Amino acid sequence: MKEANKNHPAGAPTFAKGEGEHANDIVATYSDGTTYYVPLNDVTKYAR
């Protein structure tokens, strides 16, 4: 994910915790409106 952020034309995204059906996801939102849902399990796995 870090690599993708570096090369994304809109720069680094903001992160928020997902809600509803995405309650177990982290939402990455770029300034151009692109949104990615990243499963929380994936985030914690790579953060360690």
N, C-alpha and C positions, 0 to 999 in steps of 0.2 A: 504494500500500500504506500509506503514512503516513496518508493521509486515512481509510482504513478503520480503522486502529488507533485514531485519535483518537475515532471514533464507536462503537467496539465496546464493548458494555456490560461486558465482562470486563476492560477496560483493555488496556494494551500486552501483546503476547505475548512469550514467550521464544523464542529462535531456536536451532536446532540443525541440524547437517548431516544430511541424510537418509542412510539406509543401504539396502542391498539394491537393490530396484527403484527406490528414490528417492535413489540415491547422487548424482545430479546435481541434487538439489533441496535447498532450505532448508526446514526444517519450522518453521512458526510455531504455537506452542501457547498458547492462551489459558487463563486460570485456570478458565473454565467447562468446559474439556475440548474446546473446538472446536479442530480442527487443520486447518491449510492447508498444502499443499505448493506451494512457489513454485519454478519452475525457476531454477537457478543463473544461467543466461544472462539471465533477466529481472532478477534482483537486480543483477548486475554492470552491466547496461545502464542501470538507473536510478540506481545509486550514483555514476556518474561525473559 
